[in-house]
Amino acid sequence: MSTLDVNDLIGKPWQRDGRGPDVYDCWGLTREILLRMRPDAVLPDWLVDGMTRERHREIMAGASEVYGERIEAMEHGALVLLLRAAHIAIVVNGWVITTRRKTGAVAVRVRDYAATYPAIEVYRWRA
């Protein structure tokens, strides 16, 4: 995957169930970035597709042709799941792009994110 410019998303406010373009939650932000990276690989919408934590993990573990395999490296395009919460983020150009309630959409260095949240699962898209 090539580099991707997501600077227009950084700083957008967080809002529960936010799907853009002016506000995002973690799911909406990740979906937006994935659409930019791979328009053919649409992440199901947590709000309308009956997603649960268990269903989320099933999809990411390969229960769907589109989704990926679990990996250790936080590489460009990888999806990052926090195990203790229904939270998702995505790696873009060496940064984890995620949302926080007080600061909205942010970019966090991969090493800093991994140090702050050691209980994560990382997935890459199937080719």
Residue pairs with C-beta under 8 A, 6 or more apart in sequence:
1 37
1 76
1 77
3 76
3 93
4 33
4 36
4 37
4 92
4 93
6 33
6 36
6 92
6 97
6 107
9 24
9 29
9 32
9 33
9 97
9 105
10 97
10 105
10 106
10 107
11 104
11 105
11 106
12 20
12 22
12 23
12 24
12 29
12 104
12 105
13 22
13 23
13 24
13 104
14 23
14 24
14 25
14 99
14 100
14 101
14 102
14 103
14 104
14 105
15 23
15 24
15 25
16 25
17 25
17 28
17 47
18 24
18 25
18 28
18 29
19 25
19 28
19 31
19 45
19 47
20 28
20 29
20 32
21 32
23 104
24 32
24 99
24 104
24 105
25 99
26 87
26 88
26 89
26 98
26 99
27 43
27 45
27 46
27 47
27 88
29 90
29 97
29 98
29 99
29 105
30 43
30 79
30 88
30 89
30 90
30 97
31 42
31 43
31 45
33 90
33 92
33 97
34 41
34 42
34 43
34 90
35 42
37 77
38 77
38 125
40 66
41 66
41 67
41 125
42 66
44 51
44 59
45 51
46 56
46 86
53 86
56 81
56 86
56 88
57 81
57 121
59 67
60 67
60 68
60 70
60 79
60 81
60 121
60 123
61 67
61 70
61 123
62 68
62 69
62 126
65 126
66 125
66 126
67 123
67 125
67 126
68 79
68 123
68 124
68 125
68 126
69 123
69 124
69 126
70 121
70 122
70 123
71 78
71 122
71 123
71 124
72 122
73 122
74 80
74 91
74 96
74 110
74 113
74 114
74 122
75 91
75 124
76 91
76 92
76 93
76 94
77 90
77 91
77 92
77 124
77 125
78 90
78 91
78 122
78 123
78 124
79 88
79 89
79 90
79 91
79 122
79 123
79 124
80 88
80 89
80 90
80 91
80 96
80 98
80 113
80 120
80 121
80 122
81 87
81 88
81 120
81 121
81 122
81 123
82 88
82 89
82 117
82 119
82 120
83 119
83 120
83 121
84 119
87 98
89 96
89 97
89 98
89 113
90 96
90 97
90 98
91 97
91 110
91 122
92 107
94 109
94 110
95 107
95 108
95 109
95 110
96 107
96 108
96 109
96 110
96 113
97 105
97 106
97 107
98 105
98 106
98 108
98 113
99 105
99 106
100 106
108 116
114 120
